[in-house]
Structures are given as structure tokens and as C-alpha cells.
Amino acid sequence: MTVASEAGAIVLVGGQSSRMGQPKAALDFGGVPLLTRIVIELKCWFDEIVIVAAPELAGQPRVEIPGLKIVHDESSFGGPLDALRRGLNALDRDVAFACSCDLPLLNADVAAELVGMLDDFDAVIPEVGGKLQPLHAVYRKRCASAIESLAASGEKRLTASSGAVNAKRVGEHELRRIDPELNSFFNVNTPEDYQRALKMAGLAR
């Protein structure tokens, strides 16, 4: 069984944030940018963290957190498939928990539990509300080649990775055992989502 101490983490930052109207990574959450909050949480379990950010001159906020490995997309908004591939290739560890930068209630203990479910699989992908959660999931480094092949075929959906690798799907019943309210999976896409997350975290003014 793989344990979290043997894994790294990848955070994807290069999305458009079009519905939010501002970069989600920079949203204030408890006095720190959301990305910083996520990194601090992940550091509870993962020593190696790779940030996959937009190109350096793409108008996105600079990612300046000491001790992180930062790789940049070649082009703006190239999609999560290629970003995940870049993150996996940059990782020194063989296993990574991968997530997006819009998970304000991310729980590193939940991430660690997912890593522990890997066994002989190549990936562990949760399913919430009937939808796969490929950016709150676990991947072996070798998944990068399968993801690259998907992207080369014109595939844009990250959920397609679940069929391209030997993935274990984890349903809600099992997830609620480790995260009863599934708060770790709550992502913010709109200002309304952001306000709801602040309220859930007890940070609403």
C-alpha cells in the first residue's frame, strides 16, 4: 500500500477563471491567497509539491511560495490534460495527489486516504454527484504517457484519463467515510460559490 509520505502533490493553477471574474488562485481565504491556503494544507502530508502555472507572461498572478517546484504551461489555457502531464513529469516521487487551485476546503487527510487506496492501480479517481473528480485524485507518474497520448489524439477532457489508465473509482459512499460532508471536493467557480465556501469555513463577514 502506498502511503502519503511516499507521494507528492500537484496543483494546477492555469485556468481562465472566467465565471469567477478574477484569478481563483488569488482569492482571499482567511487572510491568505487561496493557492497559499491549499499549499499549506497539502504540506501536512506532502513534502514535494509541484505547481503547474500559466505561462509567465500570461497576465496571471505570480506564484511566489518558497520551497515549491513551479512549471509553466507552454501556452495560455492549454487545458488540464497537458497541465497534469507536465506536473507528473516534473515530480520526483512516483505517486502524486493532483488537485486544482479552486478547492478552498481541501482536506489533506482526505488526500492521504486516497493515496492509501492506490494499491496496484495507476490512479484513484473519486466520483461525487455522479461526476468523476480527476482534479482531486491520485496518479502514478507513469500516467503521464497515457495522458500525453490522449492529448495528442485531440482529447480535451481530463475525465477521459480514467479510461486510459488502470484507475480505481471511489464512490460517494466510501468517500463519506473519510469526508462526511464531502467538503474537500467543493470547488469555487463563481462569486456565489466563493461566498458559500467562506461561510462553510466560518470566514464570512
N, C-alpha and C positions, 0 to 999 in steps of 0.2 A: 504494500500500500504506500502511495506517495503521501508525504506529509507536507504541510505548508512551508516548513523550514527548508525544504528542498526545492521550493519553487520560487519564481519571481513573479512580477506583476507588470502588466502593460496597460497604459491609459491612453485612449485615443482622444485627441483634442481638436482635430482639424475640421469639424463640421461647420455648416453655414450658420446655424442658429437663426434661421430666417423667421421662424414663428415666434422666437423669443424677442427678436429685435435688437439683441446685443449678444456678445460672446458669452456663452453659458459658463465657460471656464472661469470668467472673471466676476461672476455674480457674487455679491457679498453673502456669506453664510456664517453667522456667528462672529463677525469681525475679520474674517479672512476670505480670500477668493475661494470659490467652490473647488477649484482644482487643488489648492493647497489643503483644504479640508479632506479631500479624498486621499491625497498622498499621505497625510498624517495618519489617517485611519489604516491605510494599507501597510504602513511601516510597522504596525503592531505585529504583523506576521511575515512580511516580505522584505528582505534586505535589499534585493535588486529590483529597481523599478525603472521601466523604460517609458518615456513619454513620446508618443508619436504626434507631432505638431504639424500645423500648416507650414508651407514654405516661409522662410524667414521674412520675406518682404511682402507677405500677403495681406497685411493690414490686421492680422490677428494680434492679440496681446502677447508680449514676450513671455516665455515660460522661464522664470528665474527662481528655481528651487534648488539649493545646494545638494550635491550628492546623488543627483539623478542623471541617467543617461538619456539624452534627448536626440531623437532622429526626426528629420523633416520630410514631409511628402515632397515629391518632385514637382507636382502641380497642385494648384488650389482645388479643394473639394473633389479629390480623385476617388473618394468613396472608401468605406470601411474595409472592404476586402483587401485592397492593396496596403492600407494602413496597418491592418493586423499582420499581414505578411512581413512588412518592414519591422514591426515590433518583435515578432518571433525571431527573425534573422538577427536582430541586434541583441537579443537576450543571451546571456552566458549560461543560464540554467536550462535544463531540458524541458521544464514544465512552467507554464505561466497562467495566472489568473488574468483574464483580459476584461476590461470594462471601458465604458465611455466616461466622459467628464461631466455628465449630467445626472449623476446619482447622489444627491445630497445626503441620503440616509444610508449610504453604503455601509455595510457591517463586515469588517474584516474577518470576524469569526465565521460568518456565513461563507465567505470566500474560502476560508481554510477548510471548512466542512466539504465544500465542493471539490477541492483538491484531493481530499481524502477518499473521494468516490471514484477516482480515476482508474485504479486497478490496472487492467491490461488494455483499457480503451485509449484512443488517441485524443478524445475530447469528452468533456462533461458539459452538456448544454441544458440549462433549466427551461421549463415550459410554464408560463404563467398566463392565465386567461386564454388558454388555447394558442398562445403565441410563443415561439421559441425566443430565448433571450441570449443571443450569441455574443452580446457585449456585457454579460455578467456570467462568464463561462470560463472553462479551463481547457487549455490546449497544450499538446506536446509540441515541441519545437519543429518536429518533422511535418506537422500540418502545413507548414509554410509552402512546401512544394505543391501540395494538392490545392491550396488556396491560389497559388500563382497560376496553376493550370485553369482553374475556374475563371479567374480574371482575364486570362488570355483568350478564353472562349467567348468573352463578351458578357459574362455574368456580372451583375452588379450587386445582387442581394447577398448579404452576409449569411442569411439563414440557409443559403444553398450549401454552406460548408458542412452542415450536419449530414448531408447525404454524400459528401465527397470524402469523408474520413470516418473511421470507426468510432462513432460518437454514442455515448450513453446519454439518453434523455432522462431528465429528472422531473417528475410531475409535481403538481401543487401539493398533493397530499404529503409527499416526502419532504418537500421544501418547507411546509408549515411546521414540520417537526423542529426545524432549526431556525425558522423565522416566521413565527405565528401570524403576523400581520403582513408578511411579505414586503416590509418597508424597505429592505435593502434593494429591492427591484424597482422602486418608484423613481421614475425619471422625469425631469422637467423639460418640457418642450415649449411651454407658453408662459406668459406672466402669471396666469392663473395657477398653473402647476407650481410655479416658484413660490407664490404666496401660500399655497396649500402645504408645501414642504416646510416652509418657515413655521407654520402653525403646528405641523406634526412634530417638529423638533423643539417646540416651545420657544421659538425665537421671534414670533410675530409681534410687531409693535401694537 
